[in-house]
Amino acid sequence: MPKARAVKKFLKFAGLPLAIFTIVLVVPFVNGFYYTFTDWDGFKITKLVGFTNYADSFADPKFWTTLRFTALFVVVSLILVNVVAFGLALIVTAKLRSANFLRTFFFVPNLIGGVVLGVIWQFIFNSALVSLANKYDWEIFKQSWLQDTNKAFWALIIVTVWQSSGYMMIVYITGLVSIENDVLEASQIDGASPLRTLFSIKIPLMAQAFTIALFLTLRGGFMAYDVNVALTDGGPFRTTELISLHIFQDAFLEGDFGTGQSKAVIMFLIVAIAALVQVSVSKRYEVQR
Amino acid sequence: MTRRARLGKRITFGVGITLAFAYFFPFFLVFVNSVKLKYDILANPLSIPLEITWDNFEQAFTKMNFFRALTNSLIITVLSVSLLIIFSSMLAYYLARAKNKVSKYIFLVLVASMIVPFQALMIPFMARFAPLVSYNNRGALIFFYIGFGTALSTFLYHGFISTIPTEIDEAASIDGASDMVAFWKIIFPMMRPITATVAIINALWIWNDFLLPRLVLDEASQTLPLSTYLFYGQYSVEYGQAMAGLALAVIPIVIFYLILQKQFISGISQGAVK
């Protein structure tokens, strides 16, 4: 193809989408890196300041609270979401007549946005459970879970598992049904118990589904914002702030653009490294077919 | 079937149905309490209503400006998703067919960009786009969704286009069709399954998105999640109205899902395998 025609084709098909992608994503991303090394206040830059913004970020004790809280949240939600989702997938693929019906119920929370779900649970924890606890004298719910840092953590986990397990269930169902029937029949003839089949045949053959589901929950855990805002809004006393909310508060409420953005860059690096490690580790378990 | 297998099935069913009820329970609470009187909610949040009132719905309907929010959500979702389909299918077609280094690198950058969380760039993003947002905030939001959605959508299309034989393009061009005509008349219709996937994944994301609209939209342009959140914040003491507001936010998407259930499930599993 002559060069002029090739360029014309590129512009026709790829020009506009790539331009929008660059303007919306690439430019702010590069800008963001640069800003963290300057005294940017949201409007103008007067000088370069080296690593001052990063030093300030790490000197902020609230940032450490957030990092610890986020790390714990990511690990616990990653494990529980995937265990529950895999269990749901096994139930739905167990050849029950009600499979379709069950799948719908497990999936529905996923259709609804995190804020709406968070607000529903805020009502449950703050009002419904408290009023029931007073009526029937249940000590554990008498004070709202959202008023206590440790219990609020579990409230966040409960809502997250409820919301995300349906989606990951679909990913696992896709993996489970992709296993050929002859393999399963062969293992049955060889006398493998259902549990043995699960661990020695099914799970290894659907490792790709685990790679994807773990990646999605890892990323989702770090990016969680909606449920956090709607459920606790960081309270009590900014002790339940996940990293997204922390950055949002820093920049848009306190006006600390420089440190806010360096925390955002730190977040990006953590997510990128965690995701790369996770994907390369899980890839090793995938069986080539 | 052996007795043991039958028993196993019964237990599975029992566990499944219990869990299904647990998953549905929060919605049940919202629905039953949305038609109760206030004192009834606080006294018996779990029971079915003693007396049904539609007053809560009426109040919530007007106070959260339900129709305006629904219309905003519909406009923003439909336009963003349609434009994303048009742009990313074209881009993916170009990248999958052009066998040169540049297109390979562009594709790599797109894939890599999927790891970048929005939070990592939202601060410079908002500073840079403030003028555009104040000029037309709904338009700006749609523009942003196209930018943020391009990578995943292009990736999904790219995987699909690679399975369409190039002979089809060649045949079209021998018959005298231009690139554009060949793409829209022949290739694009062949991609219906993946277009459904792209549409559903993006529609779910955009319909439910909260952070970006919260940063970008003014009061008159509020989408459903945003107006629900603000409404709940203002009227959370009026439990009945708050519950009616939540019910209103939940109902449209659930109806949509029940109509298109098959497409939803296959869309997500298609999207997951890639």
Boltz contact constraints between the chains, C-beta under 6 A:
constraints:
  - contact:
      token1: [A, 9]
      token2: [B, 179]
      max_distance: 6.0
  - contact:
      token1: [A, 13]
      token2: [B, 90]
      max_distance: 6.0
  - contact:
      token1: [A, 13]
      token2: [B, 94]
      max_distance: 6.0
  - contact:
      token1: [A, 14]
      token2: [B, 91]
      max_distance: 6.0
  - contact:
      token1: [A, 14]
      token2: [B, 94]
      max_distance: 6.0
  - contact:
      token1: [A, 17]
      token2: [B, 87]
      max_distance: 6.0
  - contact:
      token1: [A, 17]
      token2: [B, 91]
      max_distance: 6.0
  - contact:
      token1: [A, 17]
      token2: [B, 150]
      max_distance: 6.0
  - contact:
      token1: [A, 20]
      token2: [B, 146]
      max_distance: 6.0
  - contact:
      token1: [A, 20]
      token2: [B, 147]
      max_distance: 6.0
  - contact:
      token1: [A, 21]
      token2: [B, 147]
      max_distance: 6.0
  - contact:
      token1: [A, 21]
      token2: [B, 150]
      max_distance: 6.0
  - contact:
      token1: [A, 24]
      token2: [B, 144]
      max_distance: 6.0
  - contact:
      token1: [A, 24]
      token2: [B, 147]
      max_distance: 6.0
  - contact:
      token1: [A, 25]
      token2: [B, 113]
      max_distance: 6.0
  - contact:
      token1: [A, 25]
      token2: [B, 147]
      max_distance: 6.0
  - contact:
      token1: [A, 28]
      token2: [B, 121]
      max_distance: 6.0
  - contact:
      token1: [A, 28]
      token2: [B, 124]
      max_distance: 6.0
  - contact:
      token1: [A, 28]
      token2: [B, 125]
      max_distance: 6.0
  - contact:
      token1: [A, 28]
      token2: [B, 128]
      max_distance: 6.0
  - contact:
      token1: [A, 29]
      token2: [B, 121]
      max_distance: 6.0
  - contact:
      token1: [A, 31]
      token2: [B, 124]
      max_distance: 6.0
  - contact:
      token1: [A, 32]
      token2: [B, 121]
      max_distance: 6.0
  - contact:
      token1: [A, 32]
      token2: [B, 124]
      max_distance: 6.0
  - contact:
      token1: [A, 35]
      token2: [B, 124]
      max_distance: 6.0
  - contact:
      token1: [A, 42]
      token2: [B, 127]
      max_distance: 6.0
  - contact:
      token1: [A, 91]
      token2: [B, 12]
      max_distance: 6.0
  - contact:
      token1: [A, 91]
      token2: [B, 16]
      max_distance: 6.0
  - contact:
      token1: [A, 94]
      token2: [B, 12]
      max_distance: 6.0
  - contact:
      token1: [A, 96]
      token2: [B, 13]
      max_distance: 6.0
  - contact:
      token1: [A, 102]
      token2: [B, 16]
      max_distance: 6.0
  - contact:
      token1: [A, 102]
      token2: [B, 20]
      max_distance: 6.0
  - contact:
      token1: [A, 105]
      token2: [B, 20]
      max_distance: 6.0
  - contact:
      token1: [A, 105]
      token2: [B, 23]
      max_distance: 6.0
  - contact:
      token1: [A, 105]
      token2: [B, 24]
      max_distance: 6.0
  - contact:
      token1: [A, 106]
      token2: [B, 23]
      max_distance: 6.0
  - contact:
      token1: [A, 111]
      token2: [B, 253]
      max_distance: 6.0
  - contact:
      token1: [A, 111]
      token2: [B, 257]
      max_distance: 6.0
  - contact:
      token1: [A, 112]
      token2: [B, 250]
      max_distance: 6.0
  - contact:
      token1: [A, 113]
      token2: [B, 208]
      max_distance: 6.0
  - contact:
      token1: [A, 113]
      token2: [B, 210]
      max_distance: 6.0
  - contact:
      token1: [A, 113]
      token2: [B, 225]
      max_distance: 6.0
  - contact:
      token1: [A, 115]
      token2: [B, 210]
      max_distance: 6.0
  - contact:
      token1: [A, 115]
      token2: [B, 225]
      max_distance: 6.0
  - contact:
      token1: [A, 115]
      token2: [B, 229]
      max_distance: 6.0
  - contact:
      token1: [A, 116]
      token2: [B, 228]
      max_distance: 6.0
  - contact:
      token1: [A, 116]
      token2: [B, 249]
      max_distance: 6.0
  - contact:
      token1: [A, 119]
      token2: [B, 232]
      max_distance: 6.0
  - contact:
      token1: [A, 120]
      token2: [B, 26]
      max_distance: 6.0
  - contact:
      token1: [A, 120]
      token2: [B, 30]
      max_distance: 6.0
  - contact:
      token1: [A, 120]
      token2: [B, 246]
      max_distance: 6.0
  - contact:
      token1: [A, 128]
      token2: [B, 45]
      max_distance: 6.0
  - contact:
      token1: [A, 131]
      token2: [B, 42]
      max_distance: 6.0
  - contact:
      token1: [A, 131]
      token2: [B, 45]
      max_distance: 6.0
  - contact:
      token1: [A, 170]
      token2: [B, 268]
      max_distance: 6.0
  - contact:
      token1: [A, 170]
      token2: [B, 269]
      max_distance: 6.0
  - contact:
      token1: [A, 171]
      token2: [B, 272]
      max_distance: 6.0
  - contact:
      token1: [A, 174]
      token2: [B, 269]
      max_distance: 6.0
  - contact:
      token1: [A, 174]
      token2: [B, 272]
      max_distance: 6.0
  - contact:
      token1: [A, 212]
      token2: [B, 272]
      max_distance: 6.0
  - contact:
      token1: [A, 223]
      token2: [B, 117]
      max_distance: 6.0
  - contact:
      token1: [A, 225]
      token2: [B, 211]
      max_distance: 6.0
  - contact:
      token1: [A, 226]
      token2: [B, 210]
      max_distance: 6.0
  - contact:
      token1: [A, 244]
      token2: [B, 119]
      max_distance: 6.0
  - contact:
      token1: [A, 247]
      token2: [B, 119]
      max_distance: 6.0
  - contact:
      token1: [A, 251]
      token2: [B, 123]
      max_distance: 6.0
  - contact:
      token1: [A, 257]
      token2: [B, 123]
      max_distance: 6.0
  - contact:
      token1: [A, 260]
      token2: [B, 123]
      max_distance: 6.0
  - contact:
      token1: [A, 261]
      token2: [B, 123]
      max_distance: 6.0
  - contact:
      token1: [A, 264]
      token2: [B, 119]
      max_distance: 6.0
  - contact:
      token1: [A, 264]
      token2: [B, 120]
      max_distance: 6.0
  - contact:
      token1: [A, 267]
      token2: [B, 120]
      max_distance: 6.0
  - contact:
      token1: [A, 268]
      token2: [B, 120]
      max_distance: 6.0
  - contact:
      token1: [A, 271]
      token2: [B, 117]
      max_distance: 6.0
  - contact:
      token1: [A, 272]
      token2: [B, 115]
      max_distance: 6.0
  - contact:
      token1: [A, 275]
      token2: [B, 115]
      max_distance: 6.0
